[in-house]
Amino acid sequence: MTLSLAKAESVIRDAQAHAAKLGIRVSIAVVDAGGNLVALQRMDGASPMTPAVAEGKALGAAMFQRDGGWLLSVANDRPAFYSAVSGMARRQMVPGLGSLPIKIDGVAAGAVGVSGGAPEQDLECAEAGVSSLK
């Protein structure tokens, strides 16, 4: 299943709207099932580092088809395994709350990563974005 630019923009729009409700400024990255960037936006005032972190979060969620919290537990519980697998991705994965896989019609299509708020806020924004596809 392909994750279109229009769907990626919908995820970003709803994630940004939720961030605005929370009063935070974030960056949101949406990647396809291969971890390739489809869309990335940084809200005005978001930290300059947040786009790279959001993309790294999305990459990890796409590669493992799991949320960033799961990836963080793997990084903490099995650091040698995480280090080896992270190197295989050939790009920097970022474990932690704020990323979710995206499924369309039950098929893995990509992932979203959010950075800029507290970890729980990033996750809320990611959830709001993914819910736009239902």
ABEGO torsion letter per residue (X at the ends): XBBBAAAAAAAAAAAAAAAAAAGBBBBBBBBBAAGBBABBBBBBGBBAAAAAAAAAAAAAAAAAGBBAAAAAAAAAABAAAAAAAAAAAGBBBBBEBGBBBBBBGGBBAEBBBBBGBBAAAAAAAAAAAAAAAX
